[in-house]
């Protein structure tokens, strides 16, 4: 994909009129955000700042606010968890995002704290490209009505409580019965999420450009139940055993709720991807090798 050059406008030094700062609840992150905020305003760029939302249990009456639609881009100051929270904040809006990591560089927050201002200069100059990342739409249907609808960048996880018995999760692909997973849980992830919980559960690493959805059982009772990659145009549907109790569904690890045996979980590709800002010289495989310590690399 060619690099995007943004044409200068009357306001600011580039076409960027308003930048969003999504900031982790951390003293060091606040300090860096304060300095960055002042730096942007000196360049006559408006700033909208949002503190990161905490992970929480789903509450039908407590909806988190969405990002303003007029943001040119969002700088996420925190780690990968903060980035996932920010992707939920922007919702279906096509606002490009760039993650700034404190400490080790992450899979999503690829820019180090020290490189923040250098990165911002490149973004202001328009010297970047956009990397489109697939998201998933998940719906929980209860008594024939949609109870919850969420969009995730990484994964949807069905998990049992610590002392609950193994979950029996009937799984369908396009309404065709696949299997019943008897396991501690089930992860349905995007390629972006393949390096998160799915990888820890034995799932494959899938390049973000691959158009697939990964289904990974957690500690399956039957060893022949292996991770499966399906096309991203299918619809995945799961139902629990009638006696199932203490089963929780989480969305990107940011929000969760307990589900009932009669609930139906439907997962499919979202129509709204996330656009990540990539700078010249950034390479997915370099980050992968560093994080997974391939060829003697260090985290």
Backbone as CSV, one residue per row, in Angstrom:
resi,resn,N_x,N_y,N_z,CA_x,CA_y,CA_z,C_x,C_y,C_z
1,UNK,0.845,-1.180,0.000,0.000,0.000,0.000,0.886,1.237,0.000
2,UNK,0.629,2.229,-0.875,1.477,3.419,-0.952,1.334,4.277,0.296
3,UNK,2.371,5.025,0.584,2.310,5.921,1.729,1.389,7.092,1.424
4,UNK,0.651,7.530,2.432,-0.353,8.563,2.269,0.278,9.912,2.572
5,UNK,0.149,10.833,1.656,0.632,12.193,1.878,-0.578,13.085,2.107
6,UNK,-0.627,13.732,3.252,-1.770,14.563,3.594,-1.466,16.007,3.201
7,UNK,-2.404,16.637,2.501,-2.195,17.991,2.007,-2.381,19.008,3.127
8,UNK,-1.517,20.015,3.190,-1.646,21.040,4.234,-2.959,21.797,4.115
9,UNK,-3.499,22.228,5.265,-4.686,23.052,5.289,-4.374,24.328,6.061
10,UNK,-5.337,25.192,6.134,-5.109,26.488,6.768,-4.803,26.344,8.254
11,UNK,-5.456,25.376,8.898,-5.272,25.235,10.330,-4.176,24.233,10.629
12,UNK,-3.234,24.575,11.508,-2.161,23.661,11.872,-1.134,23.555,10.761
13,UNK,-0.168,22.663,10.917,0.910,22.497,9.955,0.600,21.409,8.941
14,UNK,-0.561,20.777,9.059,-0.926,19.710,8.132,-2.432,19.653,8.071
15,UNK,-2.951,18.574,7.492,-4.384,18.393,7.423,-4.984,17.933,8.726
16,UNK,-4.171,17.725,9.753,-4.697,17.268,11.036,-5.296,18.453,11.791
17,UNK,-6.595,18.416,11.985,-7.259,19.496,12.699,-7.426,19.188,14.176
18,UNK,-7.717,17.910,14.475,-8.004,17.533,15.853,-7.514,16.115,16.115
19,UNK,-6.694,15.971,17.133,-6.118,14.669,17.464,-6.667,14.198,18.811
20,UNK,-6.993,12.911,18.870,-7.446,12.334,20.118,-6.294,11.715,20.887
21,UNK,-6.279,11.915,22.201,-5.322,11.250,23.082,-6.114,10.328,24.000
22,UNK,-5.849,9.038,23.913,-6.506,8.057,24.786,-5.439,7.555,25.732
23,UNK,-5.589,7.860,27.022,-4.476,7.753,27.957,-4.758,6.730,29.055
24,UNK,-3.787,5.854,29.257,-3.858,4.864,30.331,-3.903,5.546,31.686
25,UNK,-4.620,4.928,32.640,-4.690,5.468,33.994,-3.390,5.158,34.738
26,UNK,-2.401,5.989,34.465,-1.055,5.758,34.992,-0.343,7.103,35.073
27,UNK,0.390,7.320,36.156,1.024,8.627,36.378,2.009,8.970,35.257
28,UNK,2.831,8.002,34.853,3.801,8.270,33.790,3.095,8.564,32.474
29,UNK,2.012,7.854,32.205,1.258,8.091,30.976,0.629,9.482,30.980
30,UNK,0.097,9.892,32.146,-0.477,11.235,32.260,0.581,12.304,31.992
31,UNK,1.758,12.108,32.556,2.832,13.088,32.380,3.230,13.218,30.915
32,UNK,3.368,12.077,30.237,3.726,12.108,28.818,2.592,12.731,27.992
33,UNK,1.353,12.418,28.351,0.213,12.985,27.630,0.150,14.505,27.799
34,UNK,0.473,14.994,29.000,0.478,16.443,29.237,1.481,17.134,28.314
35,UNK,2.679,16.569,28.226,3.719,17.154,27.378,3.317,17.084,25.908
36,UNK,2.741,15.973,25.506,2.339,15.797,24.115,1.180,16.721,23.759
37,UNK,0.251,16.874,24.684,-0.887,17.784,24.497,-0.383,19.196,24.231
38,UNK,0.530,19.671,25.076,1.072,21.025,24.908,1.829,21.150,23.585
39,UNK,2.566,20.119,23.222,3.340,20.125,21.966,2.418,20.245,20.762
40,UNK,1.303,19.530,20.774,0.347,19.581,19.669,-0.328,20.945,19.587
41,UNK,-0.691,21.495,20.738,-1.367,22.788,20.742,-0.429,23.897,20.268
42,UNK,0.872,23.755,20.538,1.840,24.719,20.016,1.867,24.702,18.491
43,UNK,1.471,23.581,17.918,1.403,23.461,16.458,0.003,23.778,15.932
44,UNK,-0.836,24.351,16.821,-2.189,24.780,16.459,-3.059,23.597,16.038
45,UNK,-2.855,22.479,16.705,-3.692,21.299,16.492,-4.543,21.103,17.738
46,UNK,-5.842,21.035,17.553,-6.758,20.841,18.676,-6.601,19.420,19.226
47,UNK,-6.837,19.266,20.524,-6.655,17.974,21.183,-7.912,17.609,21.961
48,UNK,-8.357,16.374,21.793,-9.434,15.826,22.629,-8.835,14.685,23.436
49,UNK,-8.944,14.801,24.742,-8.289,13.827,25.617,-9.319,12.970,26.352
50,UNK,-9.038,11.671,26.391,-9.937,10.732,27.068,-9.121,9.782,27.929
51,UNK,-9.470,9.690,29.203,-8.829,8.698,30.065,-9.388,7.314,29.739
52,UNK,-8.530,6.316,29.798,-8.924,4.956,29.462,-10.015,4.458,30.401
53,UNK,-10.959,3.731,29.835,-12.024,3.142,30.637,-11.508,1.872,31.304
54,UNK,-11.995,1.605,32.491,-11.610,0.394,33.204,-12.407,-0.795,32.673
55,UNK,-11.824,-2.000,32.790,-12.573,-3.201,32.454,-13.753,-3.325,33.410
56,UNK,-14.863,-3.884,32.905,-16.059,-3.896,33.728,-17.008,-5.004,33.310
57,UNK,-17.934,-5.303,34.176,-19.006,-6.232,33.877,-20.087,-5.491,33.096
58,UNK,-20.641,-6.144,32.097,-21.644,-5.516,31.251,-22.819,-5.011,32.082
59,UNK,-23.224,-3.780,31.791,-24.369,-3.164,32.441,-25.201,-2.501,31.357
60,UNK,-26.393,-3.026,31.153,-27.238,-2.543,30.056,-27.523,-1.055,30.151
61,UNK,-27.572,-0.543,31.372,-27.909,0.865,31.536,-26.703,1.785,31.615
62,UNK,-25.496,1.244,31.453,-24.288,2.063,31.593,-23.444,1.958,30.330
63,UNK,-23.751,2.790,29.346,-23.029,2.768,28.088,-21.891,3.787,28.114
64,UNK,-20.716,3.343,27.717,-19.562,4.234,27.705,-19.667,5.209,26.535
65,UNK,-19.133,6.422,26.690,-19.198,7.403,25.596,-18.328,6.979,24.424
66,UNK,-18.660,7.494,23.243,-17.898,7.203,22.033,-16.990,8.369,21.681
67,UNK,-16.003,8.102,20.862,-15.070,9.137,20.417,-15.781,10.139,19.514
68,UNK,-15.360,11.404,19.533,-15.922,12.389,18.596,-15.618,11.982,17.159
69,UNK,-16.557,12.190,16.279,-16.412,11.750,14.892,-15.426,12.607,14.106
70,UNK,-15.061,13.780,14.630,-14.209,14.691,13.857,-12.718,14.529,14.149
71,UNK,-12.327,13.475,14.859,-10.909,13.267,15.148,-10.174,12.820,13.885
72,UNK,-9.009,13.429,13.636,-8.194,13.038,12.482,-7.487,11.719,12.739
73,UNK,-7.087,11.479,13.987,-6.457,10.231,14.386,-6.440,10.183,15.909
74,UNK,-6.073,9.030,16.459,-5.991,8.868,17.904,-4.627,8.298,18.267
75,UNK,-3.941,8.957,19.190,-2.719,8.420,19.788,-3.118,7.744,21.100
76,UNK,-2.804,6.465,21.197,-3.121,5.699,22.398,-1.858,5.607,23.247
77,UNK,-1.879,6.210,24.426,-0.707,6.243,25.291,-0.922,5.232,26.417
78,UNK,-0.297,4.074,26.263,-0.465,2.968,27.198,0.060,1.698,26.559
79,UNK,-0.528,0.568,26.911,-0.095,-0.691,26.334,-1.139,-1.281,25.420
80,UNK,-1.007,-2.576,25.135,-1.941,-3.242,24.243,-3.351,-3.260,24.820
81,UNK,-3.467,-3.421,26.139,-4.784,-3.398,26.757,-5.465,-2.056,26.578
82,UNK,-4.696,-0.980,26.725,-5.241,0.355,26.509,-5.652,0.537,25.061
83,UNK,-4.869,-0.045,24.146,-5.195,0.057,22.723,-6.525,-0.640,22.427
84,UNK,-6.734,-1.814,23.015,-7.994,-2.529,22.816,-9.159,-1.706,23.351
85,UNK,-8.962,-1.080,24.507,-9.994,-0.217,25.064,-10.281,0.953,24.130
86,UNK,-9.239,1.536,23.552,-9.408,2.666,22.637,-10.136,2.256,21.363
87,UNK,-9.875,1.042,20.887,-10.556,0.580,19.672,-12.054,0.441,19.923
88,UNK,-12.438,0.104,21.153,-13.852,0.055,21.502,-14.428,1.468,21.623
89,UNK,-13.585,2.401,22.055,-14.012,3.797,22.187,-14.356,4.403,20.831
90,UNK,-13.557,4.126,19.807,-13.836,4.714,18.495,-15.002,4.004,17.805
91,UNK,-15.350,2.806,18.277,-16.517,2.122,17.734,-16.398,1.859,16.243
92,UNK,-17.414,2.267,15.495,-17.450,2.020,14.051,-16.843,3.155,13.240
93,UNK,-16.288,4.158,13.920,-15.719,5.304,13.203,-14.382,4.938,12.553
94,UNK,-14.128,5.398,11.331,-12.877,5.058,10.627,-11.715,5.959,11.028
95,UNK,-11.463,6.086,12.326,-10.414,6.975,12.821,-9.115,6.181,12.945
96,UNK,-8.050,6.580,12.251,-6.772,5.862,12.371,-6.216,5.949,13.787
97,UNK,-5.499,4.897,14.206,-4.963,4.827,15.559,-3.483,4.465,15.531
98,UNK,-2.757,4.988,16.504,-1.356,4.610,16.680,-1.121,4.411,18.173
99,UNK,-0.463,3.308,18.517,-0.250,2.979,19.914,1.156,3.298,20.383
100,UNK,1.259,3.931,21.555,2.544,4.291,22.150,2.681,3.506,23.448
101,UNK,3.678,2.651,23.509,3.842,1.726,24.620,4.849,2.257,25.636
102,UNK,4.522,2.106,26.920,5.460,2.417,27.995,6.140,1.115,28.401
103,UNK,7.451,1.044,28.246,8.174,-0.196,28.527,8.373,-0.972,27.235
104,UNK,8.070,-2.277,27.269,8.270,-3.124,26.105,7.279,-2.775,25.006
105,UNK,7.751,-2.797,23.763,6.881,-2.574,22.622,5.915,-3.745,22.501
106,UNK,4.643,-3.455,22.246,3.636,-4.496,22.153,3.299,-4.836,20.720
107,UNK,2.342,-5.745,20.552,1.885,-6.101,19.212,1.011,-5.010,18.615
108,UNK,0.272,-4.289,19.450,-0.599,-3.221,18.972,0.016,-1.855,19.246
109,UNK,0.533,-1.665,20.447,1.239,-0.430,20.784,2.697,-0.599,20.353
110,UNK,2.962,-0.280,19.091,4.257,-0.593,18.495,5.302,0.494,18.685
111,UNK,4.872,1.701,19.052,5.790,2.833,19.146,6.280,2.979,20.585
112,UNK,7.576,3.124,20.765,8.117,3.304,22.108,7.849,4.722,22.598
113,UNK,7.862,4.887,23.921,7.629,6.197,24.519,8.622,7.228,23.991
114,UNK,9.855,6.808,23.821,10.900,7.733,23.362,10.670,8.223,21.939
115,UNK,9.934,7.454,21.151,9.724,7.801,19.738,8.419,8.553,19.508
116,UNK,7.727,8.962,20.577,6.410,9.584,20.433,6.451,10.825,19.547
117,UNK,7.327,11.773,19.860,7.321,13.041,19.124,7.828,12.852,17.699
118,UNK,8.789,11.974,17.520,9.260,11.665,16.175,8.128,11.053,15.345
119,UNK,7.365,10.168,15.976,6.228,9.551,15.296,5.176,10.588,14.951
120,UNK,4.908,11.480,15.895,3.914,12.521,15.653,4.325,13.424,14.494
121,UNK,5.613,13.744,14.399,6.105,14.555,13.274,5.815,13.856,11.946
122,UNK,6.044,12.537,11.906,5.800,11.784,10.680,4.315,11.759,10.344
123,UNK,3.475,11.602,11.362,2.035,11.571,11.121,1.549,12.930,10.642
124,UNK,2.029,13.998,11.264,1.649,15.348,10.849,2.068,15.609,9.409
125,UNK,3.239,15.081,9.036,3.734,15.253,7.667,3.024,14.336,6.677
126,UNK,2.225,13.392,7.193,1.521,12.464,6.318,2.376,11.320,5.842
127,UNK,3.494,11.078,6.502,4.425,10.036,6.065,4.114,8.717,6.782
128,UNK,3.033,8.113,6.389,2.628,6.854,6.994,1.700,6.109,6.043
129,UNK,1.393,4.882,6.400,0.384,4.112,5.663,-0.603,3.524,6.656
130,UNK,-1.750,3.139,6.160,-2.783,2.564,7.010,-2.824,1.049,6.852
131,UNK,-2.896,0.376,7.975,-2.975,-1.084,8.017,-4.356,-1.446,8.555
132,UNK,-5.206,-1.992,7.695,-6.572,-2.314,8.075,-6.613,-3.653,8.805
133,UNK,-7.168,-3.671,10.003,-7.255,-4.877,10.823,-8.720,-5.294,11.001
134,UNK,-8.993,-6.543,10.697,-10.341,-7.085,10.822,-10.800,-7.095,12.277
135,UNK,-12.058,-6.769,12.478,-12.691,-6.923,13.790,-13.857,-7.912,13.671
136,UNK,-14.326,-8.369,14.821,-15.457,-9.286,14.877,-16.636,-8.615,15.566
137,UNK,-17.831,-8.957,15.100,-19.052,-8.511,15.769,-19.640,-9.703,16.513
138,UNK,-19.925,-9.520,17.783,-20.481,-10.589,18.609,-21.831,-10.150,19.164
139,UNK,-22.788,-11.050,19.097,-24.124,-10.788,19.640,-24.521,-11.918,20.580
140,UNK,-25.090,-11.566,21.711,-25.686,-12.546,22.607,-27.196,-12.403,22.492
141,UNK,-27.838,-13.495,22.097,-29.287,-13.493,21.889,-29.939,-14.238,23.044
142,UNK,-30.844,-13.561,23.719,-31.552,-14.145,24.858,-33.059,-13.999,24.635
143,UNK,-33.750,-15.111,24.690,-35.207,-15.127,24.494,-35.606,-14.463,23.175
144,UNK,-34.803,-14.725,22.137,-35.129,-14.223,20.805,-34.759,-12.783,20.555
145,UNK,-34.165,-12.108,21.547,-33.789,-10.703,21.384,-32.291,-10.530,21.603
146,UNK,-31.722,-9.544,20.923,-30.293,-9.257,21.082,-30.084,-8.558,22.420
147,UNK,-29.405,-9.236,23.335,-29.117,-8.676,24.653,-27.889,-7.777,24.603
148,UNK,-26.852,-8.241,23.912,-25.573,-7.531,23.837,-25.057,-7.611,22.395
149,UNK,-24.502,-6.508,21.926,-23.799,-6.510,20.641,-22.497,-5.748,20.831
150,UNK,-21.381,-6.421,20.579,-20.066,-5.834,20.807,-19.169,-6.074,19.599
151,UNK,-18.233,-5.157,19.399,-17.225,-5.300,18.349,-15.863,-5.453,19.010
152,UNK,-15.085,-6.444,18.555,-13.785,-6.716,19.181,-12.682,-6.717,18.128
153,UNK,-11.510,-6.316,18.557,-10.330,-6.349,17.697,-9.542,-7.634,17.903
154,UNK,-9.497,-8.133,19.127,-8.734,-9.345,19.436,-9.593,-10.598,19.471
155,UNK,-10.481,-10.686,20.472,-11.158,-11.963,20.644,-12.426,-11.875,21.480
156,UNK,-13.240,-12.903,21.297,-14.385,-13.186,22.157,-14.051,-14.483,22.878
157,UNK,-14.192,-14.502,24.201,-13.795,-15.667,24.985,-14.959,-16.155,25.826
158,UNK,-15.255,-17.448,25.698,-16.204,-18.115,26.588,-15.369,-18.845,27.620
159,UNK,-15.605,-18.554,28.893,-14.750,-19.103,29.937,-15.583,-19.559,31.121
160,UNK,-15.169,-20.641,31.754,-15.858,-21.105,32.951,-15.195,-20.511,34.187
161,UNK,-15.967,-20.403,35.257,-15.413,-19.936,36.521,-14.432,-20.974,37.067
162,UNK,-13.636,-20.559,38.032,-12.536,-21.397,38.507,-12.997,-22.767,38.992
163,UNK,-14.131,-22.834,39.680,-14.572,-24.095,40.265,-15.701,-24.756,39.476
164,UNK,-16.050,-24.199,38.318,-17.126,-24.776,37.515,-16.641,-26.018,36.784
165,UNK,-17.588,-26.885,36.439,-17.251,-28.079,35.681,-16.895,-27.700,34.248
166,UNK,-16.359,-28.654,33.465,-16.030,-28.397,32.071,-17.265,-27.904,31.320
167,UNK,-17.051,-26.968,30.415,-18.152,-26.439,29.616,-18.350,-27.306,28.373
168,UNK,-19.593,-27.574,28.035,-19.935,-28.225,26.777,-20.477,-27.156,25.838
169,UNK,-19.695,-26.816,24.820,-20.020,-25.689,23.945,-20.321,-26.221,22.543
170,UNK,-21.599,-26.284,22.189,-22.003,-26.716,20.852,-21.694,-25.597,19.875
171,UNK,-20.984,-25.935,18.811,-20.483,-24.922,17.884,-20.961,-25.213,16.464
172,UNK,-21.459,-24.172,15.812,-21.982,-24.291,14.449,-21.255,-23.292,13.549
173,UNK,-21.028,-23.711,12.309,-20.468,-22.832,11.276,-21.526,-22.669,10.198
174,UNK,-22.016,-21.446,10.008,-23.109,-21.195,9.058,-24.275,-22.156,9.290
175,UNK,-24.627,-22.313,10.555,-25.740,-23.176,10.988,-25.497,-24.661,10.738
176,UNK,-24.279,-25.020,10.348,-23.920,-26.434,10.182,-23.149,-26.869,11.430
177,UNK,-23.617,-27.933,12.085,-23.003,-28.374,13.323,-21.543,-28.776,13.088
178,UNK,-20.642,-28.216,13.881,-19.220,-28.533,13.793,-18.836,-29.582,14.833
179,UNK,-18.954,-29.228,16.107,-18.606,-30.150,17.191,-19.085,-29.557,18.501
180,UNK,-19.035,-30.375,19.545,-19.268,-29.882,20.902,-17.937,-29.910,21.639
181,UNK,-17.427,-28.726,21.926,-16.165,-28.627,22.665,-16.447,-28.859,24.140
182,UNK,-15.782,-29.853,24.718,-15.820,-30.047,26.164,-14.471,-29.552,26.686
183,UNK,-14.500,-28.403,27.326,-13.238,-27.713,27.599,-13.450,-26.684,28.705
184,UNK,-12.352,-26.021,29.078,-12.446,-24.938,30.056,-13.012,-23.664,29.435
185,UNK,-12.956,-23.571,28.127,-13.468,-22.389,27.455,-13.151,-22.434,25.982
186,UNK,-13.589,-21.395,25.280,-13.392,-21.326,23.828,-13.043,-19.893,23.452
187,UNK,-12.028,-19.746,22.594,-11.594,-18.428,22.125,-11.888,-18.316,20.632
188,UNK,-12.566,-17.268,20.250,-12.783,-16.959,18.834,-12.063,-15.642,18.572
189,UNK,-11.030,-15.682,17.738,-10.167,-14.504,17.599,-9.943,-14.112,16.150
190,UNK,-9.567,-12.864,15.984,-9.111,-12.351,14.698,-7.639,-12.724,14.513
191,UNK,-7.094,-12.558,13.305,-5.639,-12.716,13.152,-4.851,-11.790,14.073
192,UNK,-5.329,-10.576,14.287,-4.657,-9.673,15.219,-4.624,-10.277,16.615
193,UNK,-5.715,-10.918,17.022,-5.796,-11.523,18.336,-5.118,-12.875,18.438
194,UNK,-4.579,-13.373,17.334,-3.941,-14.695,17.365,-2.688,-14.709,18.233
195,UNK,-2.090,-13.551,18.487,-0.886,-13.489,19.319,-1.210,-13.166,20.777
196,UNK,-2.503,-13.178,21.128,-2.917,-12.871,22.499,-3.320,-14.166,23.217
197,UNK,-4.493,-14.206,23.790,-4.939,-15.355,24.588,-4.939,-16.640,23.762
198,UNK,-5.323,-16.542,22.494,-5.365,-17.724,21.628,-3.994,-18.388,21.543
199,UNK,-2.947,-17.598,21.427,-1.595,-18.155,21.351,-1.232,-18.868,22.645
200,UNK,-1.595,-18.276,23.785,-1.310,-18.894,25.077,-2.045,-20.223,25.239
201,UNK,-3.190,-20.352,24.556,-3.983,-21.583,24.639,-3.573,-22.604,23.579
202,UNK,-2.512,-22.314,22.836,-2.020,-23.264,21.844,-2.461,-22.994,20.431
203,UNK,-3.054,-21.836,20.191,-3.493,-21.482,18.846,-2.347,-21.038,17.962
204,UNK,-2.578,-20.954,16.646,-1.518,-20.570,15.710,-1.333,-19.058,15.641
205,UNK,-0.150,-18.636,15.227,0.091,-17.230,14.899,-0.374,-17.016,13.464
206,UNK,-1.272,-16.073,13.263,-1.836,-15.804,11.944,-1.538,-14.358,11.578
207,UNK,-0.949,-14.144,10.420,-0.629,-12.784,9.979,-1.914,-11.963,9.852
208,UNK,-1.892,-10.682,10.256,-3.105,-9.857,10.223,-3.746,-9.721,8.846
209,UNK,-2.968,-9.921,7.777,-3.531,-9.798,6.439,-4.290,-11.044,5.996
210,UNK,-4.163,-12.137,6.736,-4.870,-13.378,6.391,-6.345,-13.222,6.758
211,UNK,-7.221,-13.552,5.837,-8.657,-13.371,6.058,-9.250,-14.632,6.674
212,UNK,-9.129,-14.736,7.968,-9.634,-15.910,8.668,-10.041,-15.584,10.084
213,UNK,-10.738,-16.520,10.714,-11.131,-16.434,12.119,-10.618,-17.692,12.803
214,UNK,-10.008,-17.538,13.976,-9.401,-18.668,14.678,-10.308,-19.105,15.818
215,UNK,-10.584,-20.407,15.879,-11.357,-20.994,16.970,-10.404,-21.876,17.775
216,UNK,-10.175,-21.511,19.026,-9.194,-22.210,19.864,-9.838,-22.679,21.155
217,UNK,-9.940,-23.990,21.381,-10.453,-24.474,22.665,-9.409,-24.312,23.767
218,UNK,-9.875,-24.025,24.979,-8.990,-23.883,26.132,-9.012,-25.194,26.913
219,UNK,-7.842,-25.836,26.993,-7.717,-27.106,27.727,-8.837,-28.078,27.372
220,UNK,-8.927,-28.512,26.104,-10.007,-29.421,25.715,-9.849,-30.790,26.367
221,UNK,-10.990,-31.394,26.732,-10.989,-32.724,27.325,-10.541,-33.759,26.293
222,UNK,-10.934,-33.550,25.042,-10.535,-34.441,23.952,-9.362,-33.822,23.204
223,UNK,-8.240,-34.513,23.190,-7.023,-33.940,22.612,-7.117,-33.747,21.106
224,UNK,-8.077,-34.404,20.465,-8.234,-34.216,19.022,-8.990,-32.931,18.686
225,UNK,-9.531,-32.240,19.685,-10.124,-30.920,19.452,-9.002,-29.892,19.360
226,UNK,-8.614,-29.585,18.149,-7.480,-28.700,17.918,-7.967,-27.330,17.439
227,UNK,-7.100,-26.309,17.499,-7.462,-24.996,16.943,-7.813,-25.112,15.462
228,UNK,-8.734,-24.272,15.043,-9.254,-24.326,13.674,-9.323,-22.918,13.112
229,UNK,-8.883,-22.761,11.873,-9.008,-21.473,11.179,-10.094,-21.620,10.129
230,UNK,-11.099,-20.740,10.180,-12.203,-20.782,9.226,-12.207,-19.482,8.425
231,UNK,-12.846,-19.466,7.259,-12.920,-18.226,6.473,-13.640,-17.129,7.250
232,UNK,-13.278,-15.887,6.983,-13.880,-14.809,7.773,-15.241,-14.360,7.254
233,UNK,-15.779,-15.081,6.256,-17.130,-14.748,5.804,-18.187,-15.636,6.461
234,UNK,-17.777,-16.571,7.334,-18.737,-17.472,7.953,-19.319,-16.847,9.220
235,UNK,-20.418,-17.418,9.674,-21.023,-17.051,10.952,-20.827,-18.200,11.927
236,UNK,-20.280,-17.887,13.090,-20.032,-18.885,14.127,-21.099,-18.720,15.205
237,UNK,-21.714,-19.831,15.569,-22.752,-19.786,16.596,-22.440,-20.826,17.667
238,UNK,-22.555,-20.434,18.929,-22.297,-21.368,20.025,-23.477,-21.387,20.991
239,UNK,-23.737,-22.573,21.547,-24.762,-22.757,22.570,-24.178,-23.606,23.683
240,UNK,-24.644,-23.388,24.904,-24.144,-24.131,26.045,-25.038,-25.319,26.359
241,UNK,-24.450,-26.261,27.093,-25.214,-27.385,27.613,-26.300,-26.869,28.569
242,UNK,-27.416,-27.568,28.628,-28.544,-27.118,29.447,-28.189,-26.969,30.921
243,UNK,-27.214,-27.743,31.387,-26.838,-27.698,32.800,-25.684,-26.733,33.073
244,UNK,-25.279,-25.986,32.080,-24.121,-25.094,32.233,-24.408,-23.988,33.244
245,UNK,-23.436,-23.736,34.103,-23.521,-22.635,35.076,-22.153,-21.980,35.194
246,UNK,-22.138,-20.752,35.678,-20.883,-20.012,35.922,-20.032,-19.905,34.659
247,UNK,-20.664,-19.548,33.550,-19.956,-19.351,32.285,-19.999,-17.866,31.935
248,UNK,-18.852,-17.316,31.589,-18.731,-15.887,31.311,-18.210,-15.677,29.889
249,UNK,-18.746,-14.677,29.211,-18.227,-14.250,27.910,-17.541,-12.903,28.098
250,UNK,-16.317,-12.773,27.564,-15.596,-11.500,27.631,-15.276,-11.022,26.227
251,UNK,-15.243,-9.712,26.068,-14.991,-9.077,24.776,-13.684,-8.297,24.856
252,UNK,-12.672,-8.781,24.161,-11.337,-8.145,24.178,-10.775,-8.020,25.592
253,UNK,-11.283,-8.810,26.526,-10.820,-8.713,27.898,-11.206,-7.417,28.579
254,UNK,-12.078,-6.625,27.936,-12.437,-5.310,28.451,-13.791,-5.298,29.142
255,UNK,-14.688,-6.143,28.678,-16.042,-6.186,29.213,-16.506,-7.635,29.210
256,UNK,-17.299,-8.009,30.194,-17.770,-9.380,30.242,-19.097,-9.491,30.951
257,UNK,-19.755,-10.633,30.781,-20.995,-10.897,31.480,-21.231,-12.393,31.550
258,UNK,-21.969,-12.817,32.548,-22.317,-14.221,32.689,-23.458,-14.548,31.732
259,UNK,-23.360,-15.693,31.065,-24.412,-16.079,30.131,-25.147,-17.300,30.657
260,UNK,-26.386,-17.445,30.188,-27.246,-18.535,30.604,-27.187,-19.662,29.577
261,UNK,-27.633,-20.839,29.983,-27.607,-21.990,29.097,-28.454,-21.767,27.852
262,UNK,-29.496,-20.947,27.969,-30.390,-20.705,26.832,-29.892,-19.620,25.889
263,UNK,-28.803,-18.937,26.246,-28.284,-17.853,25.401,-27.581,-18.400,24.165
264,UNK,-27.651,-17.648,23.091,-26.963,-17.989,21.841,-25.922,-16.906,21.569
265,UNK,-24.701,-17.313,21.330,-23.628,-16.385,20.982,-23.358,-16.499,19.489
266,UNK,-23.474,-15.387,18.783,-23.265,-15.346,17.336,-22.079,-14.425,17.040
267,UNK,-21.107,-14.931,16.291,-19.895,-14.162,15.985,-19.671,-14.165,14.477
268,UNK,-19.396,-12.993,13.930,-19.107,-12.873,12.499,-18.200,-11.668,12.272
269,UNK,-17.674,-11.571,11.077,-16.793,-10.452,10.747,-17.561,-9.142,10.804
270,UNK,-16.933,-8.144,11.408,-17.529,-6.815,11.453,-17.299,-6.100,10.120
271,UNK,-18.238,-5.223,9.792,-18.083,-4.402,8.587,-17.128,-3.233,8.819
272,UNK,-16.678,-3.069,10.069,-15.883,-1.893,10.424,-14.522,-2.311,10.972
273,UNK,-13.488,-2.317,10.135,-12.142,-2.652,10.618,-11.546,-1.496,11.408
274,UNK,-10.415,-1.774,12.036,-9.623,-0.728,12.684,-8.451,-0.397,11.771
275,UNK,-8.183,0.892,11.591,-7.061,1.334,10.771,-5.897,1.732,11.664
276,UNK,-4.807,0.973,11.572,-3.605,1.260,12.343,-2.643,2.089,11.511
277,UNK,-2.017,3.060,12.135,-1.013,3.890,11.458,0.336,3.181,11.538
278,UNK,0.923,2.916,10.392,2.257,2.312,10.316,3.226,3.294,9.687
279,UNK,4.400,3.409,10.285,5.432,4.313,9.773,6.425,3.554,8.913
280,UNK,7.158,4.250,8.052,8.194,3.584,7.262,9.188,2.864,8.163
281,UNK,9.530,1.642,7.814,10.493,0.867,8.590,9.866,-0.073,9.591
282,UNK,8.581,0.112,9.901,7.909,-0.815,10.805,7.609,-2.120,10.076
283,UNK,7.847,-3.234,10.729,7.622,-4.536,10.112,7.013,-5.491,11.143
284,UNK,5.910,-6.097,10.772,5.194,-7.001,11.680,6.090,-8.135,12.153
285,UNK,6.903,-8.682,11.254,7.713,-9.840,11.609,8.829,-9.487,12.597
286,UNK,9.323,-8.257,12.534,10.333,-7.837,13.513,9.734,-7.810,14.920
287,UNK,8.517,-7.280,15.027,7.844,-7.250,16.326,7.542,-8.668,16.788
288,UNK,7.090,-9.508,15.871,6.776,-10.896,16.213,8.006,-11.616,16.736
289,UNK,9.123,-11.472,16.060,10.354,-12.147,16.481,10.814,-11.646,17.846
290,UNK,10.688,-10.340,18.069,11.132,-9.776,19.345,10.262,-10.262,20.495
291,UNK,8.940,-10.221,20.308,8.035,-10.603,21.384,8.078,-12.096,21.686
292,UNK,8.279,-12.923,20.657,8.283,-14.376,20.861,9.688,-14.938,21.035
293,UNK,10.680,-14.043,21.050,12.068,-14.424,21.280,12.572,-15.430,20.244
294,UNK,12.201,-15.227,19.013,12.698,-16.072,17.939,14.130,-15.672,17.591
295,UNK,14.916,-16.643,17.200,16.307,-16.433,16.769,17.125,-15.707,17.824
296,UNK,16.809,-15.980,19.092,17.587,-15.389,20.181,17.229,-13.978,20.524
297,UNK,16.145,-13.423,19.889,15.744,-12.059,20.192,15.210,-11.931,21.596
298,UNK,15.165,-10.733,22.123,14.697,-10.484,23.478,13.426,-9.643,23.429
299,UNK,12.594,-9.802,24.451,11.384,-8.996,24.554,11.772,-7.556,24.882
